């Protein structure tokens, strides 16, 4: 499976109020809604919880679509320098797209891209969306 996503650093269900979370669109309880990754099942499948109530949950896998159906979720990443893609797999260091062959990108959160990676022409970098919460 490679290096799994470190959800302890990204956040978990108990920490949703204080930590940034990767934002996804997931099909939960009969509707597509904003959701958060809370537990990794394998390299492209996670338990997600809804962003609004943080109560409803489902097990979903990444799909290459803006409109996921039951058991699916989408996460759109932005490529440094322009363009977007849907994430097919996310690990501790890389986000992969659905292209054939798959391309991988170092990833970070929006507005938190490390300058050293962005300035290096050989590195491909993508930013994942997150829900930024105001400081208390």
C-alpha positions in Angstrom: 0.0 0.0 0.0 2.9 2.4 0.3 3.0 5.0 2.9 -0.5 5.6 4.1 -2.0 9.0 4.7 -1.2 10.1 8.3 -4.7 11.0 9.4 -3.3 11.8 12.9 -1.6 14.9 11.3 -4.4 15.7 9.0 -7.1 15.2 11.6 -9.7 12.7 12.7 -13.3 12.6 13.7 -12.6 13.9 17.2 -10.4 16.7 15.9 -12.7 18.0 13.2 -13.3 21.2 15.0 -9.6 22.2 15.3 -7.7 20.7 12.5 -7.7 21.1 8.7 -9.3 18.3 6.8 -9.0 17.2 3.2 -12.3 18.2 1.7 -14.1 15.7 -0.5 -17.5 15.4 -2.1 -19.0 12.0 -0.9 -22.2 10.2 -1.4 -23.5 9.8 2.2 -27.0 8.9 3.3 -28.5 9.3 -0.2 -27.0 12.6 -1.2 -23.7 14.1 -2.4 -22.2 16.4 0.3 -19.0 17.9 1.6 -17.2 15.3 3.7 -13.9 14.6 5.5 -11.6 11.6 5.5 -11.5 10.0 8.9 -10.1 6.5 8.5 -8.1 4.9 5.7 -9.3 1.4 4.6 -6.8 1.0 1.7 -5.0 3.2 -0.8 -8.1 4.7 -2.3 -10.9 3.9 0.1 -11.7 5.8 3.3 -14.4 6.1 5.9 -15.7 9.6 5.5 -18.0 11.8 7.6 -20.3 14.6 6.5 -19.0 18.1 7.0 -22.3 19.6 8.2 -23.2 17.4 11.2 -20.1 15.3 11.5 -22.4 12.4 12.4 -23.2 10.6 9.2 -20.5 8.4 7.8 -19.9 6.0 4.9 -17.0 4.0 3.3 -16.2 5.5 -0.1 -13.6 5.2 -2.8 -12.2 7.9 -5.0 -13.7 8.3 -8.5 -13.0 10.4 -11.5 -16.3 12.3 -11.4 -17.8 15.5 -9.9 -21.0 13.5 -9.1 -20.2 10.4 -7.0 -22.8 7.8 -6.4 -23.3 5.3 -3.5 -19.9 4.2 -2.2 -18.0 6.9 -4.0 -16.3 10.3 -3.4 -14.3 12.8 -5.4 -11.4 15.1 -4.4 -10.2 17.6 -6.9 -6.6 18.8 -6.7 -5.0 21.8 -8.3 -1.7 21.4 -10.1 0.9 24.0 -9.5 1.2 26.0 -12.7 -2.4 25.4 -13.8 -4.9 22.6 -14.2 -6.9 20.3 -12.0 -7.4 16.6 -11.6 -9.4 14.1 -9.5 -7.4 12.2 -7.0 -7.4 8.4 -7.5 -5.1 7.6 -4.6 -3.5 9.7 -1.8 -0.6 8.6 0.4 1.5 10.4 3.0 3.5 12.2 0.2 1.8 11.8 -3.1 -1.6 12.3 -4.8 -2.2 10.2 -7.9 -4.5 11.1 -10.8 -6.6 8.8 -13.0 -4.5 9.2 -16.1 -3.0 6.2 -17.9 -0.2 5.8 -16.9 -1.0 7.4 -13.5 0.9 10.5 -12.6 1.9 11.3 -9.1 2.3 14.7 -7.5 3.8 15.8 -4.2 0.9 17.3 -2.3 0.1 20.0 0.3 -2.8 22.0 1.4 -4.1 25.1 -0.4 -1.8 28.1 0.4 0.6 25.8 2.3 2.8 24.7 -0.7 6.5 24.5 0.3 8.4 27.1 -1.8 11.4 24.7 -2.2 9.2 22.2 -4.0 7.5 24.7 -6.2 10.7 26.3 -7.3 12.3 23.0 -8.3 11.4 22.4 -12.0 11.6 18.5 -11.7 9.0 18.2 -9.0 5.3 18.1 -9.8 3.2 19.6 -7.0 -0.6 19.6 -6.3 -2.6 21.3 -3.6 -5.6 19.5 -2.0 -8.6 21.5 -0.8 -9.2 21.8 2.9 -11.7 23.4 5.2 -9.8 26.2 6.9 -11.2 27.0 10.3 -10.8 30.4 11.9 -8.4 30.5 14.9 -10.1 30.7 18.3 
